[in-house]
Amino acid sequence: RETKTLKEQEDLFRSQATGAVTGTDVEMLGKQVQEKQAEYLRAQTEVAKFRPPVPWEARLQLRNATNEKKKQLLTDQWEEHASVAEDGIEKKDATLVAAALLRAAEYSNENELLNHFGYDQNPQGLKKFIEEVLIKQMGMARDQALSVATDVSFIAEKRNHWDVGRLTSVDAATGRQIWNPEDTQQKTVTAETRKLDFERYIREGNRLAFGEEVVGLDEGLEFATPDQKKAFFRGGGGRGFRLLPHGEVFFMENFGKLMRNLRQGRFNPNLAIKLMSKSNEKIMNRIAERIRGVTQMDEKDPRTFDDFLSALRAYASSAGERGEFDDLDDILDERRRLGYIYR
């Protein structure tokens, strides 16, 4: 009889469910788990033996080639760098594009070049330029393209453009260069900037030591496409400033000491204006909310972040009360009216 009755099936299931598990069974299962773990570790060891070689020679060749191409850029003007990059894109010459970007970074102008092509000056902007232009559009090998990004990142650090610092690292398992996740990049930048001489950092560091510039931020273009941002920037549109996380931490940790710099005029006026700009004031107020009531000592004078904000607002107003270049525009208009200025 092939078909079991319901009673027979019930008895079978009951006997299976009540079957005793002996100590021997448990011991056998434990041994099987240990064997599987050992097998997994052996497999990992074998895979590690086949790690591809690090392409040092290809990276060296790229660096030599870009150095030769950089000789074609004869001035420090970012407009020329951008023009050469456009020539490189038109000619499908990825090395020339890389050379233009590197030369721009050497003159602290990588932000203008990125903006010229519709990319923001921040970690995402540089990464997108490398991914979309050098790799996808120009066909550069990924490891070579990330070598360019690494060079730009370290050059930018030396110019106090920490917003694009420490963008890449090397994967120990493969020897290949990889993009650092945002939290890793920001924590590394925070650790590195904490090592810097405080007075020199705050005097010489401009807005890009602490934050990002986003094309059309105040005009609602933060999430626009690169083509839309490119058209906006090339048409005379501006950029909005915003603190990055490492910048927020810096001002949270040091606002007491910065009070003295403000009183003595040892604070970058342009940075003060940017910190209190429309696009960043919300962040400053958010910091104030986060640490409201916390005091820091400034020459034995306890101050809160609200005190620092008030002093910074006054300092920024004195430096640019009517707008960043309004006073200069008035003077130039007067010289033009008097015939003192060439057209």
Secondary structure, 3 states (H helix, E strand, C coil): CCCCCHHHHHHHHHHHHCCCCCHHHHHHHHHHHHHHHHHHHHHHHHHHHCCCCCCHHHHHHHHHHHHHHHCCCCCCCHHHHHHHHHHHHHHCCHHHHHHHHHHHHHCCCHHHHHHHCCCCECHHHHHHHHHHHHHHHCCCCHHHHHHHHHHHHHHHHHCCCHHHCCCEEECCCCCCEEECCHHHHHHHHHHHHCCCCHHHHHHHCCHHHCEEEEECCCCCCCCCCHHHHHHHHHCCCCEEEEECHHHHHHHHHHHHHHHHHHHCCCCCHHHHHHHCCHHHHHHHHHHHHHCCCCEEEECCEEEEHHHHHHHHHHHHHHHHCCCCCHHHHHHHHHHHHHCCCCC
